[in-house]
């Protein structure tokens, strides 16, 4: 075990996340300007895409981090049948779910049931389906968009750890995505159900949705389910659905036969709206 991996187990995750939650919303100008400037310089953030291109004009770091992009900065694939990326970042892994098991990294996997909060019934449609995992780095656009048109059925807030989701941790920590705190969003699409999972990470466990506002925090001590049946919350393909207040990972699950993925490669750069595959017609 490397020292970096050891720290993932040793650090006080929840305390650090609470500290970062406060620090990224502090409006004290010297502090927030230093923090924003450090990220822009070190990660080469392209501010020309943002509605507010002056990085130091944001009220606090979190406002900068969840910045809105100019109209046209991202566009959905022109093919209406295309399955599109829900986030900017890099493909961590993508492929077929094999007997309910999802590939994490060499020698590492986890089950769809674990990811979804332990429900074998909810995981059953995805037993031999398809999955895409997108990793968002600090430089990326941190709003999450719909990969397909869908009607929201249920959200599941699953408590857990908040290990880093950087590549070194994904390769070393068993079942990482099924252990970290996450928000599972169940949708019914035109060709069947699909799931979008937003996984928290160390320093990064705050998620807000367009239908419910800030969902995490508060942090949960047990699984929290919320039904949206009958509420008619339907989001179009490419519509904004949520945002990470700091960055992390988005995982999408689709049942067998509802979509086929393109030849996606690990570490392949991707942007919101770009094609991942094609939905069944």
N, C-alpha and C positions, 0 to 999 in steps of 0.2 A: 504494500500500500504506500503510495507516494504521500508526501507531506500535504500537498494540496487536497488530496482525497481525505486524509486524516482530519483536516480542518473542517471538512463538510460534516463530519460526525460530531466534532468537538465544539464547534461554535454555537452560541445561544441563538438559534435561528429566530425565534419569535421576538426576543428582545431587540435584535438587530433590525427586524422588519418594522417594528413599532418606531424605533429610532429614525429609520430612513423615511417612514411615512411622514413623520413630523418635519424632518430636515428638508424634504423635497417640497414642502408647502410653506416654508418660512419665507416671508416676503422681504426680509432684511437685505437691502440691495447689494452690499459688498459680498455677502454670503452666496446669494442666488446667482449673481453675476460670475463669481469665481467658479461655481459648480457648473453652470451652463457653459462657460468658456472652456473649461477643462474638457468636457465631453465633446464639444464642437471641434476643438483642436485635435484631440487624441483619436477621435473616431472619424474625422473628416466628414462631418454631417453636412449634407447639401441643403442649405437654408433657402436656396432660390426656389425650391418647390413649395415652400410654406406660404400660407396666406399672409402671415407676418414674418417677413424674412429677417428682421432684426432680432437676433437671438436674445439680446439683452432687454428687449422691450416686454418680455413675458413677465407676468406678475410674480411667478415663482418657478422653480425647476419643473414641477409636475406639469404646469401649463405649457412649458416648452416641450416637454417629453411627449405630451399627447397632442401636439400641434396639429392643426387642420391643414391639409394641402390645398393648393389652388385647384380650381376646376380644370380638369383635363390632365392633371399631373399623373393620375392613374386612370386607365380605361379598361373596361371589361373586354375580353376577347369578342371579336365580331360574330363568331358562331354562337347562336343562342343555345345550342346543345352542349357547348363547352363547359366542362367543370373547371372553375377558376380558383386561383389561390386566395385563401381568406386573409393572408397577411404578407407583408414584406419580410424578407429574411433569406434563409437558406434551407433547402430540403435536408432535413436530418436523416429521414428514411422514408420510403414509400414502397408499397407493394401489396401482396396478398396476405390476408389474415389466415393463418393455417390452423384449422381446428380450434379457433378461438384464441390463438396466440399471436401476439404482435411483436415484430422484430424491433428491438431497441438499438443494439449495436452488436458487434462480434461477441458471441458467447452470452448475450443478454436478451431476454424477452420478458413479456408480461402478458396477462390475459385481458381480453376485452371486458370481461366481467369485473375484474379488479379495477380497471380504469374507470368504468361507469359507476362504481360505488358498491360492487359486490352482487349485483342482480344478474343471475344467470338468464332470467327471462328477458330482460332488456338487452342482454348481450347476444341472445340467440340469433337475431336476424343478421348479425355481423360475423357469424362463425367462420365463414369462408369468403368474407367480403374483401373490401379494399381499404387501405389506410394511407394517409399522408401526414407526416409530421414536419412542421415548419418551425425552425428556431429563429427567434428575433434577437438581434444583438442591440447594444445600446445606441447604435447609429441609425437603426431602422425606424420607419413610420410605425407607430404603435396602436393604430386603430385596426380592428378586426372587422372584416366584411363577409357577407354571405357568399359561399361558394356556389350555391344553387338557390332558387326560390324555395321558400319553406314557411310553414306555419308552426309557430312555437307551441309545443305540447307540454314540456316540463323542463325545469332546471333542477339540478342536483348539486348542492354545495358539499363537496367531500373534504373533510379535514385531513390534515396530514403534515408531513415534514415540508420543509422548503429548501431542499438541496439546490445547489446551482444546477442549471440545465446546460451549461457550457459543454462542448464536446468531451473534455477530459472527464467530466463527471458522468455523462451519459454512458461512456465506455466502461466506467469503473464501478458504478453503484447499481447493484441489482434492482430491477423493477422500479427504477427511479420515477417514471411518469405515473405509475400506479401508487406511489408512496407520497408524492407531493400534494399539497393542497390544490384543489382544482374546482372549476365550475363546469359541469356537464350540461350541455344544451341539446335537448331532443327536439328535432323538427320532423314534420311530415312534408315530404316534397311531392312533386308531380309524378315521380316514379317509385315512391316508397319512402321509408324513413331514412334519416341520416343524423349524425351526431357531430357537433363541434365542441371540443373540449379545450378550455383555456387553463393551462397548467401554471401555477405559481412557481416561484423560485426564490432562492435566498436574496433578500433585499427587495423582492419583487412579488409580493403576494396580494396586490390590490387590483381588483377588477371591477369595472362598471359596465352595465349594459344599457342599451337605448330604451329598453322597456321597464327597467327596474331601478335605474341609477346605480349607486355604489352598492355592490353585493358583498365584496370582500375588501376590507373588514366590514362588519365584525367577524372575527375568527370563530370558527365553529368547533365544538367539542364532540359533536356527533353529526351524522349525515342529515342534511336538511333538504327536503324535497318540496318543490313548489309547483303546483299544477297550473297550467294556463289553458286547459281545455275549455273550449267554448268562448274564449275571449277574442278570437279573431285577430291575433297578432301575426300577420303575414308580412314577411320581408322579401323584397325582390332580390334576385341575384345581383351581387355587387353592392347592395345597400349596406351601410355601416350597421353593425350589430353590437359592438362592444369596444372597449379600449383597455389596454394594460397601463396602469399607472406605474411605470417601469416595465421592462420587457420580459418576455419569457418564451413559451412554446404553445403552439396551437396544433391540435391533433384532430383530424377529420376521419370518421368511419362511415363506410357505405356498404349496404348489403350486396351480396353476390348477385351479379346480373344487372345491377342498376347503373353501373359506370365502368369504363375501362380506362386505366391510367396510361399516359404516355411513358416513354422510357426515361423516367426521372432518376437522377443520379445524386447520391449523397454529396452534400456541400454545394449543390447547384444553386446559384443565386435565383431568387424569385421575387416578383412583386405582386401586390394585390391586383387581381383582374387578369393576370396571365394564365394561360391555359395549363391545366394539369392533366387533362384527359377529356373524355367525352361521355356524357350521360346517355343511357339507353333511351331509344325513341319508341 
